[in-house]
């Protein structure tokens, strides 16, 4: 069964890990823009004054061992996101077109 994943520059963290894992393990095609690149895990620590600090305590790797930190997931097919004001979702349209071809 063909799988297509849509990403844009706002896709981060778990969305990126899921997309990368689907591409690595299920041969999914990624359409859209390069994702944000958040491949780290932060743990919040509360401070005595009521504020907090987030400390990086881990990093995510894709199944193939690649890190997405600061570089994101590069799509197989680049389609710029037109924004919420667009009358048509170009990324979704390209995904549907690709799926109908398979």
Secondary structure, 3 states (H helix, E strand, C coil): CCCEEEECCCCCCHHHHHHHHHHHHHCCEEEECCCCCCCEEEEEEECCCCCEEEEEEEECECCCCCECCCCCCCCCEECCCCCCCCCCCHHHHHHHHHHHHC
